[in-house]
Amino acid sequence: MAVTTPGAPRAANALSILGLLRPHWGAMSVALGAAGGEAAAALLEPWPLKIVLDYLLQARSLPGWMMPVIGRIGDGKLAVLNVAVISVAVIAVAGAVSGYLNTYLTTNVGQRVMHDLRRTLYHHIHRLSLAEHDDRRTGDLISRVTSDIDSIQDFVTSALLGIVTNVLTLVGIIGVMLYLNWRFTLISLSIAPVLFLVVYVFTRRSRRRRAT
């Protein structure tokens, strides 16, 4: 199914997601970094609240690395509150910029992937024999060029880096929990295998019912 038409990507590469994304590895790398920044911002969102609760309401001693930062802003509890407010703003801006960059790049790459794949299929359909067109239904060919490619575009723009962001966020949450209290974390995660088993069983049952 190789396509030799000038300007059209090879069909062998177009049949895999990695083959579709390989020409756009630069933009996807930046989008991956933006996804990491978005996950980091999501993890840091509760931290300003920790500053207010621990160092203002409960009057705990500040960690050593925060003393120079607060010393540049001022003295007393008002300086600690200012640090918390500035942290909220910085985290929000960083998360918004990372999210925008992630969405913009993945949407751009999705449009380019859709264009490359449709061009590949278009040239391939033109290379098919007339007998092949007689055997194939017109609606099936149209569905391949429209609906199936739209599904691939949705996967690239929405699901692919969304999965990466969620996985990074989950790994970061588990890492923070282990750092704070590894015993309580292990107790909390002990029910995860049971949840996976329940989801797996009900997913198989629902698929069987839909099949019948």
C-alpha positions as CSV (number, residue, x, y, z in Angstrom):
1,M,0.0,0.0,0.0
2,A,3.0,2.3,-0.4
3,V,2.3,5.6,-2.0
4,T,4.9,7.1,-4.2
5,T,3.0,10.3,-5.1
6,P,5.2,13.3,-4.5
7,G,4.3,15.2,-1.3
8,A,2.2,12.4,0.1
9,P,3.5,10.6,3.3
10,R,4.1,6.9,3.0
11,A,1.0,4.9,3.8
12,A,3.0,2.4,5.9
13,N,3.9,5.2,8.3
14,A,0.4,6.6,8.2
15,L,-1.0,3.4,9.6
16,S,0.5,4.0,13.0
17,I,0.0,6.8,15.5
18,L,3.8,7.1,15.9
19,G,4.2,7.3,12.2
20,L,1.6,10.1,12.0
21,L,3.3,12.0,14.9
22,R,6.9,11.5,13.8
23,P,7.0,14.5,11.4
24,H,5.7,16.7,14.3
25,W,8.0,15.4,17.1
26,G,9.2,19.0,17.9
27,A,5.7,20.4,18.6
28,M,4.7,17.2,20.5
29,S,7.8,17.4,22.6
30,V,7.0,21.0,23.6
31,A,3.4,19.9,24.2
32,L,4.6,17.1,26.4
33,G,6.7,19.6,28.4
34,A,3.6,21.8,28.7
35,A,1.6,18.8,29.9
36,G,4.3,18.3,32.6
37,G,4.0,22.0,33.6
38,E,0.2,21.7,33.8
39,A,0.5,18.6,36.0
40,A,3.1,20.4,38.2
41,A,0.8,23.4,38.6
42,A,-2.1,21.1,39.5
43,L,0.1,19.5,42.2
44,L,1.2,22.9,43.6
45,E,-2.3,24.3,43.9
46,P,-2.8,23.2,47.5
47,W,0.6,24.5,48.6
48,P,-0.4,28.2,49.3
49,L,-3.2,26.9,51.5
50,K,-0.7,24.9,53.4
51,I,1.3,28.1,54.0
52,V,-1.8,29.8,55.4
53,L,-2.8,26.9,57.6
54,D,0.6,25.9,59.0
55,Y,2.5,29.2,59.2
56,L,-0.3,31.7,59.9
57,L,-3.2,29.9,61.7
58,Q,-1.1,27.3,63.6
59,A,2.0,29.6,63.9
60,R,4.5,26.9,63.0
61,S,8.1,27.8,62.4
62,L,8.9,28.5,58.8
63,P,11.3,26.3,56.9
64,G,14.8,27.6,56.3
65,W,14.4,28.0,52.5
66,M,11.4,30.3,52.9
67,M,13.1,32.7,55.3
68,P,15.1,34.6,52.6
69,V,12.0,34.8,50.4
70,I,9.8,36.3,53.1
71,G,12.6,38.6,54.3
72,R,12.7,40.2,50.9
73,I,8.9,40.9,51.0
74,G,8.6,42.1,54.6
75,D,8.3,40.9,58.2
76,G,5.6,39.2,60.2
77,K,2.5,37.4,59.2
78,L,1.6,39.9,56.5
79,A,4.7,38.9,54.6
80,V,3.8,35.2,54.9
81,L,0.3,36.0,53.6
82,N,1.8,38.0,50.7
83,V,4.0,34.9,49.8
84,A,0.9,32.7,49.8
85,V,-1.0,35.2,47.5
86,I,1.9,35.6,45.1
87,S,2.2,31.8,45.0
88,V,-1.4,31.4,44.1
89,A,-1.0,33.9,41.2
90,V,2.2,32.3,39.9
91,I,0.8,28.8,40.0
92,A,-2.4,29.9,38.3
93,V,-0.5,31.8,35.5
94,A,1.9,28.9,35.0
95,G,-1.0,26.4,34.8
96,A,-2.9,28.6,32.4
97,V,0.1,29.1,30.1
98,S,0.9,25.4,30.1
99,G,-2.7,24.5,29.4
100,Y,-3.0,27.0,26.6
101,L,0.3,25.9,25.0
102,N,-0.7,22.2,25.4
103,T,-4.1,22.8,23.8
104,Y,-2.7,25.0,21.0
105,L,0.1,22.6,20.0
106,T,-2.0,19.4,20.1
107,T,-4.8,21.1,18.1
108,N,-2.3,22.3,15.5
109,V,-0.7,18.8,15.3
110,G,-4.1,17.2,15.1
111,Q,-5.1,19.3,12.2
112,R,-1.8,18.5,10.4
113,V,-2.1,14.8,11.1
114,M,-5.7,14.8,9.7
115,H,-4.5,16.6,6.6
116,D,-1.6,14.2,6.1
117,L,-3.8,11.1,6.6
118,R,-6.6,12.3,4.3
119,R,-4.1,13.1,1.6
120,T,-2.6,9.6,2.0
121,L,-6.0,7.9,1.8
122,Y,-7.0,10.1,-1.1
123,H,-3.9,9.1,-3.2
124,H,-4.4,5.5,-2.2
125,I,-8.1,5.4,-3.2
126,H,-7.1,6.8,-6.6
127,R,-4.5,4.0,-7.1
128,L,-7.1,1.3,-6.4
129,S,-8.4,-0.7,-9.4
130,L,-12.0,-0.3,-10.7
131,A,-12.8,-3.8,-9.5
132,E,-11.9,-2.8,-6.0
133,H,-14.3,0.1,-6.2
134,D,-17.0,-2.2,-7.4
135,D,-16.6,-4.4,-4.4
136,R,-16.4,-1.6,-1.9
137,R,-19.4,0.4,-0.9
138,T,-19.2,4.2,-1.5
139,G,-20.4,4.9,2.0
140,D,-17.7,2.8,3.5
141,L,-15.0,4.8,1.7
142,I,-16.5,8.1,2.7
143,S,-16.7,6.9,6.3
144,R,-13.0,6.0,6.2
145,V,-12.0,9.4,4.9
146,T,-14.3,11.4,7.2
147,S,-15.4,9.7,10.5
148,D,-12.4,7.5,11.1
149,I,-9.9,10.3,10.5
150,D,-12.0,12.6,12.8
151,S,-11.6,9.9,15.5
152,I,-7.9,9.9,15.1
153,Q,-7.8,13.7,15.3
154,D,-9.8,13.6,18.5
155,F,-7.4,11.1,19.9
156,V,-4.4,13.2,19.1
157,T,-5.9,16.5,20.3
158,S,-7.8,15.4,23.3
159,A,-6.9,11.9,24.6
160,L,-3.2,11.5,23.9
161,L,-1.6,14.2,26.0
162,G,-4.7,14.3,28.3
163,I,-3.7,10.7,29.3
164,V,-0.1,11.9,29.8
165,T,-1.2,14.8,32.0
166,N,-3.4,12.6,34.1
167,V,-0.7,10.0,34.5
168,L,1.9,12.6,35.5
169,T,-0.6,14.2,38.0
170,L,-1.4,10.8,39.5
171,V,2.3,9.8,39.8
172,G,3.0,13.2,41.4
173,I,0.2,12.9,43.9
174,I,1.4,9.4,44.9
175,G,5.0,10.8,45.2
176,V,3.8,13.6,47.5
177,M,1.8,11.2,49.6
178,L,4.7,8.9,50.0
179,Y,6.9,11.8,51.0
180,L,4.4,13.0,53.6
181,N,3.4,9.7,55.1
182,W,4.4,6.4,53.3
183,R,2.5,4.2,55.7
184,F,-0.8,6.0,55.2
185,T,-0.2,6.1,51.5
186,L,0.3,2.3,51.3
187,I,-2.9,1.8,53.3
188,S,-4.8,4.2,50.9
189,L,-3.4,2.4,47.8
190,S,-4.2,-1.1,49.2
191,I,-7.7,-0.8,47.8
192,A,-6.6,0.0,44.3
193,P,-6.3,-3.6,43.1
194,V,-9.8,-4.3,44.3
195,L,-11.1,-1.2,42.4
196,F,-9.3,-2.3,39.2
197,L,-10.7,-5.8,39.5
198,V,-14.3,-4.5,40.0
199,V,-13.9,-2.1,37.0
200,Y,-12.4,-4.9,34.9
201,V,-15.3,-7.3,35.7
202,F,-18.1,-4.8,35.0
203,T,-16.4,-3.7,31.8
204,R,-16.3,-7.2,30.5
205,R,-19.9,-7.8,31.4
206,S,-21.0,-4.6,29.7
207,R,-19.1,-5.5,26.5
208,R,-20.8,-8.9,26.5
209,R,-24.2,-7.4,26.8
210,R,-23.6,-4.9,24.0
211,A,-22.3,-7.8,21.8
212,T,-25.5,-9.7,22.3
